[in-house]
Amino acid sequence: MKKGVFSLAGALSLILGTNLVMAGGTISGIVSCKGVKDSKDTIVYIEKVDGKFDPPEAHALMDQQSLVYIPHVLPVLAGTTVDFPNSDTVRHNVFSPPGSAKIFDLGTYDVGVTKSVVFDAIGETPLLCNVHAEMEAYVVSVQNPYFAITDKTGAYTIKDVPPGKYTLTTWHEKLRSASQEIEVKDGTTVTVNLEMKKRK
Ligand SMILES: [Cu+2]
């Protein structure tokens, strides 16, 4: 998604023969996750931005290797198609449990086969495997393309955010969401550090 935005900007600046100045601001900071191994795989996103955001044509990827889903957490803009290639040496059966934003069951399929799912509804979809109880991952679909996922240190950056007042929110598979009201201004960076604790 972000790649798409950048290449479009690049193409436009080529056409215009000038450096295109991207409007919008940046949100960045650190999310501290308490009671878990590290602060990785926390999604930071703006709850709602006015407008309708078309999903990217490019598919997102949830791979399966050595009985592990890669990545463990995949944030997508609602409507995005996610490919589930079986890059493993054994058969898998990707499905989501009742209560998921997207309920589906891809059935058991062979090594080398790729199946796809459109994550059209906003929310959390846990991924399980009928063959391997230990396999688990998450696809989280959000309303707009202004989201990021943290690294081990909890650092994140969301770029090119239209100016405005928003609610910035976090998602973590085991922790309670944290939110903060923020204001984004053109050409500036707003620093937002958040702390997440265990769900009660
Ligand atoms: Cu499996």
Boltz pocket constraint, residues with backbone or C-beta under 6 A from the ligand:
constraints:
  - pocket:
      binder: B
      contacts: [[A, 67], [A, 91], [A, 92], [A, 93], [A, 129], [A, 130], [A, 131], [A, 132], [A, 135]]
      max_distance: 6.0
